[in-house]
Amino acid sequence: MSSDLDRMFGALRHDADAIPLGPASTARRRGERRRRTRLIAATAAVACLVGAGLTGGTWLARRDAAPQPAHPPRPLTDVIPIEGNTDSFVPSATSGDRVLLAWRTRGQLAVQLADLETGRPVQPARTLGGTRDYPHVVGLPWAFVAIGDGPDSRAYILDPRSGDLRWSLPMDDETDDLLYHRDALVAVVGGVTLGLDWDTGARLWELRPRGASDRPSDSLGMFTPGDPLPRDLSLDADAFGYARPLADDRMLQLTAGGTLLVRDAGTGAELGRRPGILPATPADYVAFDGQLYVWRRSAPFRLTVTDVDGDALPREIYRSAGGRFGSHVVPCGTGRVCFVESTGDMRAEVVAIEASSGRVAWRTPAPGAGPSLLPAGDRLLVSAQDRASALLDENGRPVSEQQAPMVWLSTGSLLVLGREELVEVSAADGSERVLGISPEGRWLCSSWTPRRLVCQTPPPPGPSASPASSPPDGGGFQIWAIGK
């Protein structure tokens, strides 16, 4: 089994390296998609290993003497078929008491809406349009967004209660951008920036570049400390960059000429224009708490910060030594920024610096290869591509370490997926509470709330599988109650 995993991850690395390079914005999205696919594949691999019935002596953590929980997880319905699914993983996302699943069948994007409280489908599964690879699905309080993969795909806006299609727009998920502001869905398609009404798709405003240097190379939202944590694995494994509703009305655009444009997402009005923000080399960036952080992709890692509402030049706050690379810049406590610093041999550290001075507050080894970061308060979740994960405290010390993926249930607790038991971990001290034994030892879970877990049942393993006990085609899904 371990050799199968080695071959799988080796193939993933080979496929990623074989993708031709394009413009900076395209390369950035391709990198995000590779990270997402690898984490999804790793999660699926964990579930398959658990489903094989591995016992003591494996890498899986066990708690043989754990007491039975008072409220064990339970399925709300029988397995609901995912008919025609051609992928090993079906992404899903939640909105209120609804969950939307999306999958690929015969080159088409299919969706299924279900009720989280009862586990039952709200409407029959249906196809929306073409997709060549994993579709994306985003859950927002006011809409679901299902996005096909490829240059000829579309983004579909669905009612969060009924699942009815409101409207759609053409987009290439490798070159175009969507920003999920409440006042407008901001779409950057073919270099044109549009503010679209969530209910009707009507154009609220439209902006076209003044010239080639003014064409937006990337568009991003401003994250805030109060933003919700992700509750799905459907879009971005690069944890801090997952799709989320944006509370801050400011949207940022970086142009081909290196200028930073600040706009009001509701009206499109220009609030600021700052030239000379981007370095000459390809760069990545993230914005939070009124600051734009930019770092170059090539070694050495150099991190600069720009006050979005000010007029000062970008300020360098960190430069790595030698040939070290940096990635995954996130806030991590009051006045601090964390990132992953790595070398060519895949060894990586998580580094925390003071945002004002660049002074290193702490650094600690990452739990595995290719880690990503997701903060909540003064805690930092580190998730690696090889299944390992760790929760770090404000001083970089491990609060919990797992040889399985962890996800945030709330700012105070996490859920461990991939063990034979379903386990809740306290963010305060790492103490564990066993919620129950996973059904049939299998978890392929793609979205969750503090009370519900949406899991995919794998397809039959072969001709010996009983047709009566397994759904056809690509397996099925169940919604599980995990709390009161």
NUSEBA-668399 format. One line per 8 residues: for each residue x, y, z of C-alpha. Coordinates in steps of 0.1 Angstrom, whole numbers. Each point is the difference from the previous one (the first is absolute). Example, Ala and Ser with C-alpha at 12.3 -4.5 7.8 and 13.67 -1.06 7.14 Angstrom:
2
123 -45 78 | 14 34 -7
***
This chain:
484
0 0 0 | 28 24 8 | 16 -6 -33 | -33 7 -17 | -1 34 18 | 36 7 -10 | -9 -6 -37 | -31 21 3
19 30 15 | 28 -5 -25 | -24 1 -28 | -16 32 14 | 35 16 1 | 7 -11 -35 | -33 14 -14 | 5 33 18
36 4 -14 | -12 -8 -35 | -24 30 -1 | 14 27 -22 | 6 34 15 | -21 30 -9 | -5 35 12 | 4 7 37
-37 0 8 | -5 -32 -19 | 29 -17 18 | -13 11 33 | -34 -15 -6 | 15 -32 -13 | 21 -3 31 | -31 5 22
-18 -27 -20 | 30 -24 4 | 0 5 37 | -37 -5 2 | 1 -32 -20 | 29 -14 20 | -18 6 33 | -32 -15 -13
19 -30 -13 | 17 -3 33 | -33 1 19 | -15 -26 -23 | 31 -22 5 | -4 3 37 | -36 -11 -3 | 8 -29 -22
27 -12 24 | -24 2 29 | -27 -18 -21 | 25 -28 -6 | -3 -9 37 | 35 9 12 | 5 -7 37 | 28 3 26
35 4 -12 | -9 24 -28 | 6 38 -1 | -36 6 10 | -4 13 35 | -21 -22 22 | -18 4 33 | -10 -36 8
-12 8 35 | -20 31 -10 | -35 1 16 | -30 -1 -22 | -14 35 -5 | -34 11 12 | -11 12 -34 | 18 -22 -26
-1 11 -37 | -29 -15 -19 | -12 1 -36 | -31 20 -6 | -10 -21 -30 | 11 -30 -21 | 27 6 -26 | -12 24 -27
14 -10 -34 | 24 24 -19 | -10 -13 -34 | 26 2 -28 | 28 14 21 | 34 -5 -17 | 23 14 27 | 12 -15 33
-10 32 19 | -32 19 0 | 3 36 13 | -28 16 20 | -8 32 19 | -25 11 25 | -23 30 3 | -23 2 31
-18 -34 2 | 8 -10 -36 | 29 -17 -16 | 8 -1 -38 | 21 -28 -15 | 17 4 -34 | 16 -27 -22 | 10 -8 -35
-21 -25 -21 | 7 -5 -37 | 17 33 -3 | -29 19 17 | -1 18 33 | -28 -17 22 | -14 13 33 | -21 -13 28
-16 21 28 | -8 -16 33 | -14 10 34 | 26 -1 28 | -26 -5 27 | -17 -30 -16 | 27 -13 -24 | -26 -2 -28
4 14 -35 | -18 33 -6 | -3 -5 -37 | 12 -27 -25 | 36 1 -13 | 4 18 -33 | 28 12 -23 | 8 37 -6
26 0 -27 | 35 -12 -11 | 30 -5 22 | 33 -18 -9 | 12 -6 36 | -10 4 36 | -28 26 3 | 0 25 28
-29 9 23 | -1 29 24 | -26 4 28 | -10 36 10 | -28 12 22 | -18 15 -30 | 9 -25 -28 | 18 -31 -12
25 4 -28 | 9 -31 -21 | 29 5 -24 | 11 -23 -28 | 36 -6 -9 | 16 12 -32 | 1 29 -25 | -36 -7 -13
-16 -4 34 | -25 21 19 | -8 11 35 | -35 -8 11 | -18 20 28 | -26 -21 18 | -26 9 26 | 13 -13 34
-34 -13 12 | -15 -16 -31 | 31 -6 -21 | -17 16 -30 | 23 16 -26 | -1 38 1 | 24 8 -28 | 35 -9 -13
29 17 -17 | 29 -13 -21 | 34 -2 17 | 34 -17 -2 | 9 -11 35 | 37 3 -7 | 0 36 -13 | -31 16 14
-9 11 35 | -32 0 22 | -2 20 33 | -30 -8 23 | -10 34 14 | -36 3 14 | -8 31 -20 | 12 -15 -33
16 -31 -15 | 31 16 -15 | 11 -19 -32 | 32 7 -19 | -5 -17 -33 | 24 6 -30 | 14 31 17 | -34 16 5
-11 6 36 | -37 -4 7 | -22 6 30 | -30 -24 -3 | -32 -3 19 | -2 -32 20 | -38 -6 -7 | -2 9 -37
35 2 -14 | -6 36 -12 | 31 22 -5 | 2 25 29 | 32 14 -14 | 27 -8 -26 | 36 11 -4 | 23 -5 -29
38 4 1 | 13 33 -14 | 29 -18 -17 | 22 -31 1 | 18 11 32 | -33 7 17 | -14 -34 -6 | -5 -19 33
24 -29 5 | -18 -11 32 | -28 11 23 | -4 -8 36 | -21 8 31 | 11 15 33 | -3 -26 28 | -9 10 35
4 -17 34 | -38 -6 2 | -2 -20 -33 | -15 -35 3 | 22 -31 0 | -2 -24 -29 | -24 -29 4 | 8 -19 -32
28 -14 -21 | -16 9 -33 | 20 29 -12 | 34 8 15 | 24 -21 19 | 21 31 3 | -20 6 31 | 1 38 5
-9 6 -36 | -32 -20 0 | -32 16 -14 | -19 18 27 | -26 28 4 | 19 33 2 | -11 24 28 | 24 28 -11
-14 20 -28 | 34 7 -15 | 12 -21 -30 | 36 2 -12 | 12 -3 -36 | 37 -4 -10 | 6 11 -36 | 24 -12 -26
20 32 6 | 5 -7 37 | -26 25 12 | -23 -7 30 | -36 11 -6 | -24 2 30 | -37 -1 -9 | -34 0 18
-15 -34 -8 | -36 13 1 | 5 29 -25 | 33 -7 -18 | 12 35 11 | 38 4 1 | 11 7 36 | 37 0 -6
28 -5 -26 | 35 -9 10 | 27 -6 -27 | 31 -21 5 | -14 -25 25 | 9 -33 -17 | 36 -12 -5 | 14 -7 -35
1 -37 7 | -32 -21 3 | -16 4 34 | -27 -12 23 | -21 21 23 | -27 1 27 | -18 29 16 | -13 1 36
-7 27 26 | 6 29 -24 | 35 -13 -11 | 11 -16 -32 | 28 -26 3 | 21 -8 -31 | 27 -26 -4 | 20 -11 -30
-2 -36 -11 | 37 -5 -7 | 26 -4 28 | 9 18 22 | -34 6 15 | -6 37 5 | -32 12 17 | -12 36 -3
-30 17 15 | -20 30 -13 | -27 20 18 | -29 -1 -24 | -15 33 11 | 33 19 4 | 25 14 -24 | 33 -14 12
21 -23 -22 | 0 -37 7 | 22 -10 29 | 21 -31 2 | -5 -18 33 | 18 -34 -6 | 26 -15 -23 | 10 -37 2
35 -12 0 | 15 -19 -30 | -23 -19 -23 | -30 -2 23 | -35 4 -13 | -30 14 18 | -38 -4 -4 | -34 0 17
2 34 18 | -27 3 26 | -7 21 31 | 7 -20 32 | -8 19 31 | 1 37 9 | 25 18 -22 | 16 -31 -13
3 -17 -34 | 8 -36 -7 | 12 -18 -31 | 16 -32 -12 | 37 1 -8 | 15 -29 -18 | 30 -13 -19 | 4 -20 -32
1 -33 20 | -36 5 11 | 9 7 36 | -22 29 13 | -4 21 31 | -28 22 12 | 13 35 8 | -17 27 20
12 36 -3 | -11 34 15 | -18 17 -28 | 13 35 9 | 37 -9 3 | 5 -34 -16 | 16 -13 32 | -3 -38 1
-22 -10 29 | 3 -37 -4 | 6 -28 -26 | -9 -36 2 | 3 -30 -23 | -30 -7 -22 | -17 -34 6 | 4 -12 -36
6 9 -36 | -17 29 -18 | -18 15 31 | -27 26 -2 | -12 23 29 | -34 10 14 | -2 22 31 | -28 4 25
6 25 28 | 35 -7 14 | 0 -36 -13 | 15 -11 -33 | -10 -32 -18 | 28 -15 -22 | -12 -25 -26 | 25 -20 -21
-5 -18 -33 | 12 -33 15 | -30 -1 25 | 18 13 30 | -14 30 19 | 8 21 31 | -16 27 20 | 24 26 13
-4 24 29 | 10 37 1 | 36 -10 6 | 2 -26 -27 | -2 -29 23 | -22 -30 -11 | -33 -2 18 | -10 -31 -20
18 -21 -26 | -18 -25 -22 | 9 -24 -28 | -33 9 -16 | -17 31 -13 | -15 25 25 | -26 26 -9 | -15 29 21
-34 -7 15 | 0 34 17 | 26 24 14 | 1 -22 31 | 1 -35 -15 | 12 -22 -29 | -11 -32 -16 | 24 -28 -8
-9 -19 -33 | 16 -33 -11 | 3 -18 33 | -21 -30 8 | -17 22 26 | -15 34 -6 | 18 23 24 | -6 36 12
31 19 12 | 0 29 23 | 19 30 -14 | 8 12 35 | 19 -31 13 | -1 -27 -27 | -22 -23 21 | -20 -25 -21
-36 -10 2 | -10 -31 -20 | -33 6 -18 | -4 -36 -11 | 13 -26 -24 | -1 8 -36 | -26 -21 -19 | 16 -30 -17
33 17 7 | -4 24 -30 | 0 37 -2 | 1 20 -32 | -13 33 14 | -1 32 -19 | -20 25 22 | -11 4 36
-17 22 26 | 3 -3 38 | -30 -24 -2 | 2 -17 -34 | 26 -18 -21 | -5 -6 -37 | 17 -32 -12 | 4 -19 -32
-4 -38 0 | 27 -15 -24 | -13 -19 -30 | 0 -38 1 | 36 -14 1 | -6 -26 -27 | -23 -26 -15 | -3 -17 34
-18 30 15 | -37 -5 7 | -22 21 -22 | -25 2 28 | 24 15 24 | 19 25 -22 | -14 28 -22 | 7 -1 -37
26 19 -21 | 21 23 22 | -12 -10 35 | -24 22 21 | -1 24 29 | -14 2 35 | -4 28 25 | 10 -9 35
-11 16 33 | 31 6 21 | -14 22 28 | -32 10 17
***
